[in-house]
Amino acid sequence: MKRDFLFAYYQTPSGKLLKSLEVAYLQRSITVGCQQTILQVGGLGWENEFIDCSLYQSFSVLDAKQLGWDGAGKIQAKSYALPIQSNSVDMIIVPHLLEFDSSRFQTFRELERILKPEGILLVLNFNPWSFWVRYQYLLDKRLAYSWRGNFISRSRLFDWLKLLNFEVSNKTEFYLDSTKTKNGLNALNSFSFTSTAYAVKAIKRRFNPIPMSESKTFMPRLAVANPMAAKVEHND
């Protein structure tokens, strides 16, 4: 599905509402320090509405077509082959990119590779069951690769995160008039069919294996249960 669908949707009344909710969500979700590195994969053009690029000078937008706000740093590259050093980014924002990426699982592996241990990943996706999204999709079906589309369900996204050792911190659902956030296990076990889109915040975990040293075999020593019983005196 081509990403032009996203920008067409943002021009609709429901899309404008979604944009305002996502802007507010991103503003409060960017919690890393100003000197830390933030990478957005997939340009939007209105990044200045949710991040101050003069304050976060290590913020860059990576996009194959160089989309993104003019005041942000730009990296032109494919999302499935990121020209970035491993374990070098503190926070990654992925706004509605995976639905339109034919190599999205390879992209996901690349995101995991460049993110630092304990780094933060923010993913925004459309809700596959949203009436508004499906309605707009049918209107703009010429922008899609297939009639079914490539929308990603939350359960599938959670499976990918688990496979790559990410821990889901919270899940936020965007409705036409509000947002709802659930944390921890509540985020994994709750789903809504009426939300327009959803966001997932996850943390990259790294579990260092404990080296196993060669065990030594000790010969057990015999011990007398009752030393006093071992000495028997015979009096004739």
Phi, psi and omega in degrees: 000128184286147184286350175301333178301322181298312184289329175292321180293323180296344179272349179279162178303314179291327178292324177294322176296317179299317180302314181297323178290321180290324176300313179297321179296314182293324179301317182273350182266343179277096187246001180283165182290160183295334181272355180275160186270125177241131178238130173253125180257110185105105183284150178244321182103346179232038178299331180295347179280343180235355177214139178271104185290340175285335178273314178263083184285347178262024177265129180225153177245123178256125182206140181294334181253012180060034175285154180138163180296142186297332183279355180266155173295144184239140172230120179264112182193166175278144183290336181271001177216073187284126179276055186227142182295146178296146176053047184235355185245136182274329183210137179236132176247127181236089184269102175054052177251318188297329180297336186249011185252114180291340178248042191293328180288324174295323174300318180298319178295323178293320177298318178296323183294316186276344181282138178291152170304135185071011175285164186253136176240126176245122180239129175247128180224158170284149172282119182300338185260007181289129178297317184294320180291315180296321180297313179294326179296318179294326178293323183252037184298340178294340179274000186252158176277335182213162180292329184280334183080175182236036179296146185251125177285158180295323180296321178293318179298319178298322178296317178297316180298317180296320180298326182261019174064039171263145175252122180287122179273313176200165177230135179239135178248137183255119173258178182288344183228000184195174174231152178226130182243136176230142186250159172055225182296331178297328178291326183282330189256004182237136180221148178236139178264355185255351180286153179279320181209174179214159177229145179233130175252125183226157181241133179282119179258147175229120181254111181279124180292144177275121182296137180263115178275158182293127181280143179263140181262123180253137177282126180295144178262142178280135179234140178279126184298316181227096184303329182290335180281346182282341182252115182241125179262135179251119176254116180276000000 
